[in-house]
């Protein structure tokens, strides 16, 4: 998993649900760690330092409310999405009072879960002043690792996003192949590899760069991503 991916801690004692959520989050480009009870959740937070926590309310031993209260008492500001099978308003209020930032009732749909996670990440990064970037018809949001092309959200794989973000944040200058391989792939490929060409082709298709004017190939050097 790429180290730039946002990290999500999933705290859920139902192994089937936990695995399903883990796979869907990983497919969406997140790095995921699981914990099956409250004590494990506390240890996982200390080890993993997630960007957001998906926390089930009903857990064996230390329940989700106590986990949230304990984290907040320790000064932890990591956004918490509380999962609950309870529908009473008071239970929701209690969750917020314990330190949850949002809640989602079970059973839930994965698109809604992903939307809530993105919103929490975006809110947290906005509070820290993390900017969005735009070049041409492309806008990227590093907080949620989402990409908008001509006003429409377009899906990218984790590595496609990494390359696009590198291009957009360096728009207006020529980037050498060596620099791309080092910064995006960590030097894992040799300079004679065609991995860049393959991924650039993917990007051009997804950002509607049919005439290759947004991502320009500079022969013998590298690439230039246009600002306009």
C-alpha positions in Angstrom: 0.0 0.0 0.0 1.3 3.4 -0.9 2.5 5.4 2.1 0.6 8.5 1.0 -2.7 6.8 1.3 -5.0 7.9 4.1 -5.1 5.4 7.0 -8.4 4.0 8.4 -8.7 2.0 11.6 -11.8 -0.3 11.5 -13.0 -1.4 14.9 -15.6 -4.1 14.5 -16.1 -7.4 16.3 -18.1 -9.0 13.5 -15.3 -10.6 11.4 -17.4 -10.8 8.3 -18.4 -7.1 8.4 -14.9 -6.1 9.3 -13.3 -8.0 6.4 -15.9 -6.6 4.0 -15.3 -3.0 5.1 -11.6 -3.6 5.0 -11.7 -4.8 1.4 -13.9 -2.0 0.2 -11.7 0.7 1.9 -8.6 -0.9 0.4 -10.3 -0.9 -3.0 -11.0 2.8 -2.6 -7.2 3.4 -2.0 -7.0 3.5 1.8 -4.6 1.8 4.1 -6.5 -0.2 6.7 -5.9 -1.8 10.0 -8.6 -3.8 11.9 -9.3 -4.3 15.6 -12.0 -6.5 17.0 -12.5 -5.1 20.5 -12.0 -1.9 22.5 -8.6 -2.9 24.0 -7.2 -3.8 20.6 -8.6 -0.6 19.2 -6.5 1.5 21.7 -3.4 -0.5 20.9 -4.0 -0.2 17.2 -4.5 3.6 17.4 -1.1 3.9 19.1 0.7 1.7 16.5 -1.2 2.8 13.4 -2.0 6.5 14.0 -4.9 6.4 11.6 -6.4 9.4 9.8 -9.9 8.3 10.6 -11.5 5.7 12.9 -14.6 3.6 11.9 -15.8 2.5 15.3 -18.6 0.1 16.2 -20.6 1.1 19.2 -21.2 -2.5 20.5 -17.9 -4.1 21.3 -16.9 -6.8 23.7 -15.1 -5.6 26.8 -14.5 -1.9 26.3 -17.4 -0.6 24.1 -17.2 2.0 21.4 -18.4 4.8 23.6 -15.6 4.2 26.1 -13.0 3.9 23.4 -14.1 7.3 22.0 -14.2 8.9 25.5 -10.7 7.6 26.3 -9.2 8.8 23.1 -10.7 12.2 23.5 -9.6 12.4 27.1 -6.0 11.8 25.9 -6.3 14.6 23.5 -6.6 12.5 20.3 -8.5 14.5 17.6 -8.7 11.7 15.0 -12.1 11.9 13.3 -14.4 9.0 14.5 -17.3 7.6 12.5 -19.5 5.6 14.9 -21.3 2.6 13.6 -24.5 1.7 15.5 -27.3 -0.8 15.2 -29.4 1.3 17.5 -31.8 3.8 16.1 -32.8 5.7 19.2 -32.0 9.4 19.1 -30.5 9.3 22.6 -28.0 6.6 21.5 -26.8 8.9 18.7 -26.6 11.9 21.1 -24.6 9.8 23.5 -22.2 8.8 20.7 -21.6 12.5 19.8 -21.1 13.4 23.5 -18.5 10.6 23.8 -16.5 12.2 21.0 -17.8 10.8 17.7 -17.8 13.2 14.7 -20.4 11.3 12.7 -22.5 8.2 12.9 -23.8 5.6 10.5 -26.6 3.2 11.3 -26.4 -0.5 10.5 -27.0 -2.0 8.0 -25.3 0.5 5.8 -24.3 0.7 2.1 -20.6 0.9 1.3 -21.0 4.1 -0.9 -22.4 5.9 2.1 -19.6 4.6 4.4 -17.0 5.8 1.9 -18.8 9.2 1.5 -18.7 9.7 5.3 -15.0 8.7 5.5 -14.1 11.2 2.7 -16.1 13.9 4.4 -14.4 13.4 7.7 -10.9 13.4 6.1 -11.7 16.5 4.1 -13.0 18.3 7.2 -10.0 17.4 9.2 -7.5 18.5 6.5 -9.5 21.7 5.9 -9.0 22.5 9.6 -5.3 21.9 9.1 -5.3 24.1 6.0 -4.5 21.3 3.5 -5.1 22.8 0.1 -6.8 21.5 -3.0 -4.9 21.7 -6.3 -6.2 22.5 -9.8 -4.5 22.4 -13.2 -6.5 22.6 -16.5 -9.7 20.6 -16.2 -8.3 18.6 -13.2 -8.8 19.2 -9.5 -7.4 17.0 -6.9 -8.2 16.8 -3.2 -5.3 15.3 -1.2 -7.5 15.1 1.9 -9.8 12.4 0.4 -7.6 11.5 -2.6 -10.4 12.3 -5.0 -10.2 13.7 -8.5 -12.6 15.9 -10.3 -12.3 16.1 -14.1 -14.5 18.7 -15.9 -16.6 18.9 -12.8 -17.2 15.1 -12.5 -15.6 12.8 -9.9 -13.5 10.2 -11.7 -12.1 7.0 -10.1 -8.3 6.4 -10.1 -6.3 3.6 -8.7 -4.0 4.4 -5.8 -0.9 4.6 -8.1 -2.7 6.5 -10.9 -3.7 9.1 -8.2 -0.1 9.3 -7.0 1.2 10.0 -10.5 -1.6 12.5 -11.2 -1.1 14.4 -7.9 2.6 14.6 -8.7 1.9 16.0 -12.1 -0.8 18.5 -10.9 1.3 19.8 -8.0 4.2 20.2 -10.4 2.2 21.7 -13.3 4.1 24.1 -15.5 7.5 22.6 -15.3 9.2 19.7 -17.1 9.6 16.6 -14.9 12.2 14.1 -15.8 11.6 10.4 -16.0 14.1 9.8 -13.2 12.3 12.2 -10.9 9.0 10.5 -11.6 10.3 7.1 -10.9 11.9 8.2 -7.7 9.0 10.3 -6.3 6.1 8.1 -7.4 7.6 4.6 -7.5 10.3 5.0 -5.0 13.0 4.0 -7.5 11.5 0.5 -7.8 11.7 0.5 -11.6 14.7 1.1 -13.9 14.7 4.1 -16.3 14.2 1.8 -19.3 10.9 0.5 -17.8 7.7 1.5 -19.6 5.7 1.8 -16.4 5.5 5.6 -16.7 4.2 5.4 -20.3 1.5 2.8 -19.3 0.3 5.0 -16.4 0.4 8.2 -18.5 -1.8 6.5 -21.0 -4.3 5.6 -18.3 -4.3 9.2 -17.0 -4.8 10.7 -20.5 -7.8 8.5 -21.0 -9.3 9.4 -17.6 -8.8 13.2 -17.8 -10.0 13.4 -21.5 -6.6 14.4 -22.8 -7.3 13.1 -26.3 -4.8 15.4 -28.0 -2.0 14.9 -25.4 -1.9 18.6 -24.7 -2.4 18.4 -21.0 0.2 15.8 -20.4 2.9 16.5 -22.9 5.7 14.1 -23.7 9.1 15.8 -23.8 11.2 13.4 -25.8 14.4 12.3 -24.2 13.5 14.1 -21.0 10.2 13.4 -19.4 6.8 15.1 -19.2 5.1 18.5 -18.8 1.7 18.9 -17.2 0.0 22.0 -18.5 -1.5 24.5 -16.1 -4.3 25.5 -18.5 
